[in-house]
């Protein structure tokens, strides 16, 4: 605690004494970084103590931390702490904004006239930087973060990355997800999200074989149509607040309306007609095939137009960013600014300059989230996400700056896999494309865009989710080969 100044109040010293350590860093650089972190932690505690002294909740905070007891009371601070005498801020509504109908162009900067309901579970709004505290973040010495995350990291989990990793206990009356005027920062009123254990898939060998082989869908060269987001669609049973997908979504433009109605769930082999299945033998033993987490939860490849650039990035951390900067050696960042390409044209070069902070990807509790950190939108094609919202599998969703979207869910995938096993080898094989997610920076693609395929966009990445892919491989190996050989015509 050498960084603590002589005039640090005793209560601050006591609270800092309970701070959890993230472990030492070797070398002089590590010592300097630790010193800066110590100073920042002290400022964060001082800021909190100052707020709690006004409300008389300081003793409750100290009780919670020293006893490590979740049965303590809520320790709350205002959700927004801004000066409303500022003429630039005075007109802004208080946080949180409650179900307010606004035009798409007002919310997302789109040109469509339709209106949508802004869901009150998100807390993410596109106001100017000087009113950014409307999203509930707390600023301490030029660093911003959600207050409950800051203090949970300080006193419980130093390796905490995001609010996606936290869920409130049942008796917390002012939990962050409730979006009240005050938010609870009692670190013992939150729990780490645990990764759910996926049940093994029971696989019979050669039980059913498809007599008509569906092609493995690849939307790289399809031309999606753009349509407005249908208001009111919200995934069920999500305890993690999620920004609703906005304005432009696109569907496979090569499919007629009648075909689309018949094949809306092409990516869900569970919906295949029973007439295409040929039962062979139902008396074979069922073999359980379990899911296991790989060392690298995803692999990311970067493309410029139709050309692969650089090496594949293998993600081992639960949170990582893909950005346009140049950090050469960081397991939590895939920096595209370092990558060279002799065939790079002016359009690609200009797009790369606008990637900026790019996208943050989280893998927490068996779910994958994408958060747009860039000043420009990102565009995502995720068949798993599309099925959750009832969209066509080829749908491309625009994520505006400051917003986030759940793009994969292991439990949903596990349910699909269990259903698909009963439909044969090819039905299971179809799920491999669900484990691939494409994402473009700055420039979108689809029928309403000048670029109609992902390979026409200047800068894009392809994510391969290694855990689900390896699980599929084990299931397919257990099932054996299909009776009809796959060919270029299948």
N, C-alpha and C positions, 0 to 999 in steps of 0.2 A: 504493500500500500504506500510505496514511497511517493506516489503521485498526489496523495491527499494533502491539501494545503493545510497550514496550521489553523486557519479559521474555519475549517470544515466542522459543521455542527455535530455534536456527539451522536444524534440519531442517524445522521447520514453515515457516519463511521460504522455504527452498529449494523445498519442495513447492508453496507458494502461488505461487511465481514461475512455475510451469508451468500455472497455472489458465487455462482458456480464457475469454475475455471474450465476453459476449453482445452487446457494442456499447453505446455510451454513450447515456444518456437526457438529453434537454435539459431545462433549467429547474432551479429550486431543488428542486422536488419530486423530480425524477429523481436529483439529486445525493444527497439524503437517503436515497432508497430504495437507491441504489447503496452508500452507506455502511453501511446496515443489512445489505445482502447480503454485503458484504466481511467484516463482523464475524461473520456466521453461517458463512460459508465457513471463516474462521479457526477457529471453534469445532469445525466438522465435521472439519477436518484434525487439530486437537489431539486430538480424541476418538479418531480412527483411529490416530494415532501412539502414543497411550497404550496402546491394545489391542495394536498390533503389536510394541511394545517387549517385552511380556511373552512373546511367542511367537517373537521373533527374525526376524520376516518384514519388518521395516521396510526393510532394505537391498534386498530384492527388489522392494518397491513403488517405491522411488526409482529402481532400475534400470529397471523397466518404464516409468516415466513419462519419464525422461530419454532413454532410447533409443527409446521408442515402439515397442517390440518385442513382438509377440504370442507369441514363443517363450520368454518369461520364465515363471517358475513361478507357481503359484496363490498369491495373497495372501489368506488367509482370516481371518475373524472368526467367532465363534459366531453361529449362526442366531438364538438367543434369548439375551438378556442381561438376565435378571430376577433379583431377589433371592428365592430360594426359602425364605429364613427368614421371609418374610412369611406369616403364617397364611392370608391371603386367597389366596395364590398357591401355597403349598407343595403343595396337593393337585392342582394342574393338571399334566397330563402334559407331557413335553418336546415341543418342536417338532422334526420334523413328526409329526403323528399318522398312524399307518399304518393303512390299510384297516380301519376300525372300524365294526361294525354297530351302528347306533343307530336309535331310532324317529324317524319324520318329525317328531313333535311335539317331540322333544328337540332336533333339529337346526334345524328350520325354524319351530317354534312352531305346527305344524298339528295338527288334531284327528284325523287319520287314523291308524289303528293299524299300518299297514304299515311294514316296515323297509326301509331302503335302505342300500347300501354307500356310505360317504363316500369319494370318490375321493382317493387320496393325491397327486394332481397339482395340487390347488388351493391348499392352504395358507391358506384363508380359513375362519375359524371364528367363531361368534357368541358370544364370551365378553365379560365386562364390560370397560369401558374401562380399568380398572387392570391387566388382563392382556392388553391389545391387542397387546403385543409378541409374542404367540404367532403372529401372522400374519407374523412375520419382519421387521416394520418397525423402523427405528432412530429413536430420538428424539434430536434435537439442538436444544437451546434452544427447546423448545415446538413444534418442527416435526418431523413424522414422515414417514419415507419409506423405501422399500426401499434397503438399503445400497448395492447395486451400481448402482442408479439414481442415488443421490446422488453417488457418486464418478465415475461415467461422465459425469454432467452437469458435474461440477467440472473434470475434466481432459480431456474430449474433446468433448462435445456440449452446449453451454449451452442449446440449444433442445429438449433431451430432455423429453418430457412424462410418459412412462409406461414401465413394464417391457414393455408390449406392443411397444414400438419396438426392443427389444433381443433378440438371440439369442446364445448362447455359442458360442465357437469349439470345434471338435471335441476338442481336447486339454485343455480345461478340466475338471479332475476334480471341482471343487466348484462347478459352475455353479448359478445360482439355481434353475433348473428341475429339478435333480436332487433338491432337497429333502433335502440331507444336514444333519448336525448343525452343519456349518460352511459358510459361503457365501463364494465368491471375490469379492473387490472389486477385483481387478486390472482397470483400465479397458480394457486392451488384450487381455483375454480375452473381450470382447463386441464384437459388430458391430451396426450399425443394420440393421433389417429393411428390405429393399429391396422396393419395389412390383413385383410380377411383371409382365412385359410380356404382355398378353393377345394371343393370336393373332387375326388378323382373321377375321371370319366371311365365308365364301364364299357369296354370295347370287346364286342364279339368278333371273332375272325371270320371274314367272308360271310357275314350274315345276309347282307343285301348288297346288290350290285346294280348300278344304274345301267339300264339298257340304252338310254339316250344320254350321251355325255354333254353336259352344258359346258360351253367354253369358259375358261378362266378369264373373267372380265378384266380388261385393262383400259382405264379411261385416259391414258396418256394422250391419245390422238383423237378422242371424241370431242365434240363441240357442245359444251353445256349451254343450256338456255339460262337466262337470268330472270329471276322473278322476285317479287317482294316477299319479305318474311311474313308468314301468316301469324297474326297477333294471337296471343293467348296460349301458345304451345309452351309447355314447361315440363321438363322431365320430373318424374315422381321420385319421392324418397331421397332427395338430395339434401344432406345437412350442410354441404359446403355451398356458400353463396356463389352464384355463377352469373357472369354477365350474359344477358340474353343475346343470342346471335342476331345481328342487325340486318338491315336493308337488303343488300344484294345476295341472293343465293341462286345457284344455277343448277339446272337439271340437264340430263343427257338429251340433247336436241335431235339425236338421230332416231329417237323412238316415238312412234305415233301415240296419240292419246289412248287409243284402245290397248296398244301394246304396253303402254306405261302402266295402265290400270292392272294389267295382268301380270306385270313383272316389276311392280314397285319394290318388291323385296327380293330382287334378284340376288342381292348380297346376303340374304338370309335363307340359306338352304333349307331351313326348317319349314319354309313356305312352299317348297316344291310339291307338285301334285303327286299323290300316291300312285297314280297310274304309270309314272315313269320309273317306279321301283319294281325290282324283280326279286321277291323273297327267295332265298336259297336254302337256308338252314337256320332254324331258331333254337336248336338244341345244344349249340356249342357253349362252352363255358365263357363267362364274362371275365375279362381281365382288367383290373383297375390300372389306369394310367394317370399318374399324379403330376401336378404342376410343381415346378421348382424354379426359384429365382436365379437367373444367371448373374455372373459377375458384372456384366454390362447390360443394363436394362434396355438400351436402344443403340442403334448405329445410325449415323447421319451422314448422308452423301450430299455434296453441294454441286449444283449444276448452273451453267450459264447457257441459256437457250437449250440446245440438245446435247451439249458437251459436258461430260463429267470433269470437274476441276478439283485437284487436290486429293488427299487421302481421306478415307472414311474416319469419322470421329466416333469413338466408342465411349458412351456415357456411363460412368460408374456412380456419379453423385445423384441424389434425388432431385436436385435443382441445378439447372444449367442454363446459360444464355447462348444464343447464336447471334452474334453481332457483327458490325462492320469494322471493328477495330483490329489491333495488331498484337495482342498479348500472345507470345509464342508458346507458353507452357503453363496452362492452367486447366486442371481437370474439370472445372466448373464453367469453362467458356470455350466455345468453338468460334474462333475469330476469323472471319472471312477476309479481313483486310490484308492478311499475309499472303493469300493465295494468288499466284500469278497465272496468266493465261495469254499466250502469244496471239491467240485469235480473238481476244477481247475487243469489241467495237465500242464506239462512243456511247451508244445507248446503254450498254451494260455498265460501262464505267460511270456514267451519270447515276444510274440506279444504285450502284454500290455505294456511292457517296451519300445516298439518302437512307440506307439501311440503319445507320446510327446504332442505337442500343438494341435494335432487332427484336427478338422474341425470347421470352423466358419459358422454359419447359419444366414442369414439375411432375414427378412420379411419386405419388403419395397415396398410401392406403389402397393400392391396386388401381389407381385412377391416374390418367395423364391429363394435365391442363396446359393450355397455351395462353400466355399473356403477352399482348402486344406492348412492347416498351418503346418502339420506334415512334417517331412523329408522323410516320406514314402507316397506312393500314397493312395488315398481312392477310393473305387469302389461303384458306385451309380446305383441303379435300380429305375428309375422314369418313369412310363408310360406316364405321362403328357409331360415330356421332350422328351421321345422317339417319341411321336406322332409329336411333333414340327419338328423333324429332319427326319421324315418319316421312322423311325426304327420300328422293331417289338416291341410290348409292353414289352417283357421280356428282352430287351437289357440291358446289364450292361456296364456302361461307366467308364473308368479309368480317374480319375482326378489327374494329377501329382502335386507335391509340388509347391506351389505358384500360382496355377491356380484356376479359379472359373467357375462355370457353373450355369445357371438358371435352376432350377429343378422343378419349378411349376409356373403357371401363372393363376391367378384368372379369368381374362377375357376370356382366352382360355377355361377354365373349364366352365364358365357361358354359352359360346356359345354352347359347347357340351351338357350341361344340357338342354338348351332350345330346341335343336334339338331332344334330346332323349325322351323328354316328349311326343312328337308326336308318338313315337314308343312303348309306353307302359311301364308298371311297371318294367318289368325285364330289359329293356334297360336302364332305369334310375338306377336300382339297380346295374348294371354292373359298373357304374361309381364309386362305393365305393372303388374299388381297386386303382383307380387313385389318391385317397387321402392318399394312403400309400406309403411311400418311404423307401427303404432298402439301407443300406450303411455299407460297411465293411471297417475295418482299416487294412492296411499293406498287407493283403492277399486277392487276388481276387478270383472269382469263375467263372466257365464256362468250356466249352469243352476243351479249351487249357490250363486250369489250372488243377493242381492235385485235387483241390477241385471243385466239379461240381455243388454244391448247396450252397445257402447262409448259411444253417444250418451246413455246413461243415467248414465254416470259423471260426477261433478262436474267433474273437471279431467283433460284428456287432450291429447296432442299427436299430430300426424301428420307423419311424416318422409317426404319424397320424395327419393330418391337420384338426384341429377341426372346423374351419369355414366352409369349403366345406362339411365336413361330416354332420354337423348340418343342413346345407342348404338342402342336400340330404334327410335327415330324414324328414324335414318339407314338401318337395315335395312329398315324398313317402306316408306320412301320408295323404296328400291332395288327392293323386291319389287313395288311397284305396289298397286293396290286389289284387294279380293276381288271375285269375280264376283257375289256376292249382297250387296246393300246391307244394312248393319247398321241395325236399327230397335229400337224399344223392346221388341219381342217377341223379339229375338235375345239 
